[in-house]
């Protein structure tokens, strides 16, 4: 099987940028629809106990964890953006470019909320509106947004790429057995 051609740095950067802009636009558009069309903190059933819409402004992270230290989440999101932008020049793998583009879009969606929404710059509350009551943590149902979905699924994809041995440059890590075989030769 022939190796897959590696991407040029510009191509990877373009893939990352396009996907990030698309995810950011979808996230912000759905948040706009939620803010203009949903009542605050009132469940709007969509599909029984499986899916509903419930508009909240979340000052914390998942399940409102850390609501008193919103600025830390702002710094963490900004750090993730910087890391992805720095890594972008090393990416030659289409899979890594896609995953990091989707992750960047999700992170930018929530970072934009932290920076530009009330109560103020750097401590803004994230707009969450998708409720899946069956996904609960202790007594709090899961309420999230489109950006959160891309962040979670992208991080799962990052784990899969790392475990599968695909490097940012598009090469594969050699297994321990392969490395031992090379040393014996």
TAUR-V790334 format. One record per residue. RES is the residue in one letter. PSI is psi in whole degrees, 0 to 359 (999 if undefined). OMEGA is omega in degrees with one decimal (NA if undefined). Layout:
{{RES:PSI:OMEGA} {RES:PSI:OMEGA}}
This chain:
{{X:126:-178.1} {X:143:178.1} {X:148:178.5} {X:141:178.5} {X:142:178.8} {X:151:180.0} {X:152:169.5} {X:154:-178.7} {X:321:-179.8} {X:321:-179.5} {X:315:178.1} {X:317:179.0} {X:321:179.0} {X:317:178.0} {X:312:-180.0} {X:312:-176.7} {X:315:-178.2} {X:312:-179.2} {X:320:178.9} {X:317:179.9} {X:319:-179.9} {X:312:179.9} {X:316:178.6} {X:316:-179.7} {X:316:179.2} {X:317:179.3} {X:311:-177.2} {X:325:177.6} {X:316:179.5} {X:326:175.8} {X:321:176.3} {X:314:178.7} {X:318:179.4} {X:315:-178.2} {X:327:-177.4} {X:345:-173.9} {X:353:-177.1} {X:145:173.8} {X:146:-179.6} {X:128:174.3} {X:41:173.2} {X:125:-177.7} {X:130:172.8} {X:103:-177.3} {X:138:176.5} {X:314:-177.6} {X:77:178.4} {X:228:179.1} {X:7:-176.6} {X:318:-174.4} {X:135:175.5} {X:173:175.1} {X:130:-175.9} {X:102:-175.1} {X:123:172.9} {X:164:172.2} {X:112:-170.8} {X:117:178.1} {X:346:-177.4} {X:202:177.0} {X:210:-179.8} {X:136:180.0} {X:30:179.5} {X:20:177.5} {X:134:176.1} {X:31:-175.6} {X:343:179.1} {X:354:-176.9} {X:50:-177.1} {X:322:-177.1} {X:331:178.1} {X:320:178.3} {X:324:176.9} {X:313:179.2} {X:319:179.8} {X:316:178.3} {X:317:178.6} {X:321:178.6} {X:320:178.6} {X:318:178.1} {X:313:-179.2} {X:315:-179.5} {X:315:-179.3} {X:317:179.9} {X:318:178.8} {X:318:180.0} {X:335:-174.2} {X:326:-178.0} {X:343:-179.7} {X:351:-172.2} {X:127:174.7} {X:3:-178.0} {X:128:177.9} {X:319:-179.5} {X:314:178.4} {X:321:179.3} {X:317:179.7} {X:310:-177.2} {X:315:-178.8} {X:331:174.5} {X:317:178.0} {X:319:177.3} {X:315:179.5} {X:318:178.2} {X:316:178.4} {X:315:-180.0} {X:318:178.2} {X:326:177.6} {X:312:179.8} {X:327:176.4} {X:320:176.8} {X:320:176.1} {X:315:-179.3} {X:324:-176.5} {X:324:-167.2} {X:357:179.6} {X:164:177.1} {X:148:13.2} {X:356:176.6} {X:175:-176.3} {X:126:177.3} {X:344:-179.6} {X:21:-179.5} {X:154:-179.9} {X:136:-179.9} {X:137:177.4} {X:116:176.0} {X:144:-176.1} {X:351:179.7} {X:121:-176.6} {X:125:173.5} {X:90:-174.4} {X:332:-179.6} {X:342:174.4} {X:94:-176.0} {X:157:177.8} {X:114:-170.7} {X:252:-178.4} {X:3:-176.0} {X:124:176.2} {X:156:177.9} {X:124:174.0} {X:125:-172.0} {X:190:-178.9} {X:182:-178.3} {X:319:179.0} {X:317:179.0} {X:320:179.5} {X:319:179.4} {X:324:178.2} {X:311:-177.3} {X:311:-177.9} {X:326:177.2} {X:321:178.7} {X:326:173.6} {X:318:178.8} {X:323:175.6} {X:314:179.3} {X:318:178.9} {X:317:179.4} {X:319:179.4} {X:312:-179.1} {X:324:-179.8} {X:351:176.1} {X:12:178.8} {X:121:-179.8} {X:164:178.7} {X:327:-177.8} {X:2:176.9} {X:354:176.9} {X:164:178.0} {X:143:173.0} {X:142:176.0} {X:139:179.6} {X:162:-179.0} {X:320:-179.3} {X:317:178.4} {X:319:-179.1} {X:320:177.4} {X:320:179.1} {X:321:-179.4} {X:319:-179.3} {X:327:-178.4} {X:335:-176.9} {X:999:NA}}
